[in-house]
Amino acid sequence: MCPREDETYRSTRYGGHPPACTCVACCEKRRAGISTGYKSPREGGGTPAWFWAVIGIVVVALVLTLVLR
């Protein structure tokens, strides 16, 4: 038998538990401040290295423009 859509979503997003689960493990996680929700693959964030490379190139170009004027 095929799982229902909501069961598939819950399994994927919440590891099998609903968002407001009151089981002991989920309650202990909430008390400890650990998220029980979805963990995206891009979690951790930060500014990507390519952004800083572009900023560095722009700054160097501006400095060279001012110095070589």
N, C-alpha and C positions, 0 to 999 in steps of 0.2 A: 504494500500500500504506500502510496506517495505521501510525504509529509505535507501538511497544510502550509500555505504561504506564510502565515504568522509564525509557525513553528520554525520554518527555515530562517526567517528574518531574526527571530529571537536567538536561535542557535548561532547564527553568524555574528550578530551584533553584541550579544550579551553572554555568550558561552553557555547557553541553555537556560539561563535564569531570566525572568522578566525584569524590566527596569526597576520596579519597586519590590524586589524579592525580599522576604523577611526571614530567610533561612539563617541559621546561626553563622555560617561562614560569611555571608554577605553583610550581616549586621556587624560582625567583628571587623570586616574590611572598612566599613563606613566609619566606625568608631576610631580606627587607626588612621583615617584620612586617605586611605587608598581608594582610587576610583574603581567602581564596579562596572563602569560603562565601556563603550567602544574605544579601542585603542587604535588610532589610525596608523598606517604605515609611515606617515611623515611626522610622527610625533617626535618631539625633541627640538624641532624647528631650528631657529638660528638663521643668520643671513648666509646665503650660499657664497662660495668662494668666487664664482664668476662675477658676482655683483661687486665685490671688493676689487677684483682685477679691473673692471670697467671704471670704477671710481678712481683707482690709481692712475690709469691711463689718461683720464680726463684731467686730473690734477697736474700730472707731468706736462701735458700739452699746454695747459694754462700757464704754468710756470715758465716753460720754454718760450711761449709767446710773449710774455712780459719781459723776460731777460733778453731775448734776441731782438727786441724792438728797436 
